[in-house]
Amino acid sequence: MADQQAQLSWREDRIPVSDQFDDPYFSVQDGLAETGHVFLSGNDLPARFAPGFHVAELGFGTGLNMLATWRAWEESGQQTALRFTSFEAYPMAPADMRKALAAFPDIQPWADRFLAQWQGSGGCDLGTLQLEVVTGDARLSLPEWTGKADAWFLDGFSPAKNPELWQQDLLQAVADHTRPGGTAATYTAAGFVRRGLEAAGFTVTRVPGFGRKRHMTKAVRAEANLE
């Protein structure tokens, strides 16, 4: 539906800003470096990569996190397919994604392969990447999802501007869809987010953030479910 598509403004004609949430999609300093610091290092990747590894994400946005992860997957020598599932309420038009991703020449080969197949929603099979993007409100779609992830990228817009994506019920759904020993990482260190992850069953650590952000959050699910 057209009214569900991301509505954008552009900062310096290269950084997309969500009109819905008045928040940029990635760091104005270096979005790709931020992804590496927060989501890859925050989940101890690529060291944990193994056949069948499954990454899940709240907030697909420009696809930058997925592309950075796919690049790391291939460059680490994995031969099987990385599974990547993302939940996105307001999908970005492919043309806007291409414009945003042009800021990152290091991942352009992966962006070109992805955009050649991407239709704007659903999923695609890229050989070493099995992508699924679930469109709609994650508060409804995630509890119904049948998958379980080894690592979560919690990349919704700022908790101050998009609190719906950081509520306790949704963080519990994240935990319920995390394999034992699985991890989660996010750029925010907001107290209510950390408490929510702890209440959901994660062991939470506050660590140095990227750029101007003093802290970020890492979380680890218990090795064995206690239910």
C-alpha positions in Angstrom: 0.0 0.0 0.0 1.3 3.4 -0.9 0.5 4.9 2.5 2.8 2.3 4.0 5.8 3.3 2.0 8.6 5.3 3.6 8.2 9.0 3.1 11.7 10.7 2.9 13.5 13.9 3.0 17.3 14.1 2.1 20.0 15.7 4.2 22.9 16.9 2.0 21.1 15.0 -0.8 22.6 11.8 0.4 21.3 10.9 3.9 17.7 9.8 4.0 15.5 11.1 6.8 12.2 9.5 7.7 9.3 12.0 7.5 7.2 9.6 9.6 9.7 9.6 12.5 11.9 12.7 11.8 15.1 10.6 12.2 17.9 9.7 9.8 18.2 6.1 8.6 21.9 5.9 9.4 24.7 7.8 11.1 25.6 11.2 9.5 29.2 10.4 10.3 29.5 7.0 8.6 26.6 4.6 8.4 28.6 1.6 7.2 31.1 2.0 10.0 28.2 2.3 12.5 26.7 -0.9 11.2 30.0 -2.7 11.6 30.5 -1.4 15.2 26.9 -1.8 16.5 25.4 -4.8 14.7 28.3 -6.9 13.5 30.7 -6.4 16.4 27.8 -6.1 18.8 26.7 -9.7 17.9 30.3 -11.0 17.7 30.2 -11.3 13.9 31.6 -12.6 11.6 33.3 -14.9 14.3 30.0 -16.7 15.0 29.1 -17.3 11.4 28.3 -21.0 10.7 26.2 -22.8 8.1 22.5 -22.1 8.7 23.2 -18.9 10.6 20.1 -16.7 10.8 20.0 -12.9 11.4 16.8 -11.1 12.2 16.2 -7.4 12.3 13.7 -4.8 13.4 13.8 -2.1 10.7 15.1 -2.9 7.2 15.4 0.7 6.1 17.9 1.1 3.2 19.1 -2.5 3.5 22.5 -1.3 4.7 22.7 -3.6 7.6 21.8 -6.6 5.5 24.3 -5.7 2.8 27.2 -5.2 5.3 26.3 -8.6 6.9 26.1 -10.3 3.5 29.5 -8.9 2.5 31.0 -10.1 5.8 29.4 -13.5 5.3 30.9 -14.0 1.8 34.3 -12.5 2.8 34.5 -14.9 5.8 34.4 -17.8 3.3 31.0 -19.1 4.0 29.6 -21.2 1.1 26.0 -21.8 2.2 23.2 -19.2 2.4 23.0 -16.7 5.1 19.4 -16.4 6.3 18.3 -12.8 6.9 14.8 -11.8 8.0 13.8 -8.2 8.6 10.6 -6.6 9.9 9.7 -3.2 8.3 6.6 -1.2 8.7 7.4 1.4 6.0 9.4 -0.1 3.1 11.6 2.2 1.1 11.2 2.5 -2.6 14.0 0.7 -4.5 15.0 3.9 -6.2 15.5 5.6 -2.8 17.5 2.7 -1.6 19.8 2.9 -4.5 20.3 6.7 -3.9 21.0 6.1 -0.2 23.4 3.2 -0.8 25.4 5.1 -3.3 27.1 6.8 -0.3 28.9 3.5 0.4 31.0 2.4 -2.5 32.6 -0.4 -0.4 29.3 -2.4 -0.5 28.2 -1.3 -4.0 28.9 -4.8 -5.6 26.5 -6.3 -3.1 24.0 -3.5 -3.4 24.0 -3.9 -7.2 23.3 -7.7 -6.9 20.5 -7.1 -4.4 18.8 -4.2 -6.2 18.9 -6.2 -9.5 16.4 -8.6 -7.9 14.6 -6.6 -5.2 11.0 -5.8 -6.0 10.4 -3.6 -2.9 8.9 -6.2 -0.6 8.8 -10.0 0.1 12.0 -11.8 -0.3 14.7 -12.8 -2.8 17.2 -15.7 -3.3 20.7 -14.3 -3.9 22.5 -17.6 -3.6 24.6 -16.9 -0.5 21.7 -14.9 0.9 18.1 -15.9 1.6 16.3 -12.6 2.3 12.8 -12.2 3.7 11.3 -8.8 4.5 8.1 -8.9 6.5 6.1 -5.8 5.9 3.8 -4.3 8.5 3.7 -3.7 12.2 6.3 -5.9 13.9 4.1 -5.9 17.0 1.7 -8.0 15.1 3.9 -9.9 12.7 6.8 -10.9 14.9 4.8 -12.9 17.4 3.3 -14.9 14.5 6.7 -15.6 12.9 7.8 -19.2 13.1 11.6 -18.6 12.9 14.3 -18.2 15.5 17.4 -16.1 15.0 21.0 -16.5 16.1 21.5 -12.7 16.1 19.1 -9.7 16.2 19.8 -6.2 14.9 17.4 -3.9 16.8 17.5 -0.9 14.5 14.2 0.9 14.8 14.2 4.6 14.8 15.1 6.4 18.1 13.1 5.2 21.1 12.2 8.8 21.7 10.6 9.1 18.3 9.5 5.5 17.6 8.6 4.1 21.1 6.3 1.4 19.6 9.3 -0.6 18.4 10.9 -0.8 21.8 8.0 -1.8 24.0 8.3 -4.7 26.4 5.9 -7.0 24.5 8.0 -6.6 21.3 11.3 -7.2 23.1 9.8 -10.3 24.7 8.8 -11.5 21.2 12.4 -10.9 20.1 13.6 -13.1 23.0 11.0 -15.7 22.2 12.4 -15.9 18.6 16.0 -16.1 19.6 17.9 -19.4 19.7 19.5 -20.3 23.1 22.8 -18.6 23.2 21.7 -16.1 20.6 22.4 -12.4 20.8 21.0 -9.0 20.1 22.6 -5.5 19.7 21.3 -2.0 19.3 22.7 1.5 19.1 20.5 2.7 21.9 21.4 2.5 25.6 18.1 3.9 26.8 17.4 2.5 30.3 13.9 1.3 29.5 15.2 -0.7 26.5 17.9 -2.4 28.6 15.5 -3.2 31.3 13.0 -4.5 28.7 15.6 -6.8 27.3 16.6 -8.0 30.8 13.0 -8.7 31.7 12.6 -10.7 28.4 15.5 -13.0 29.5 18.6 -11.5 28.0 21.8 -10.7 29.9 22.5 -7.1 29.0 25.7 -5.2 28.7 26.3 -1.5 28.0 29.3 -1.0 25.9 30.9 2.0 24.0 28.8 3.3 21.2 29.6 4.5 17.8 30.8 8.1 17.0 29.0 10.6 19.2 26.9 8.0 21.0 28.6 7.3 24.3 27.0 3.9 24.8 25.1 1.1 23.0 23.6 -2.2 24.2 24.6 -5.9 23.7 22.4 -8.7 24.9 22.8 -12.5 25.2 20.1 -15.1 25.6 20.6 -17.9 28.1 22.2 -21.0 26.6 19.2 -23.2 27.6 15.6 -22.2 28.0 14.4 -22.6 31.5 10.7 -22.9 30.8 
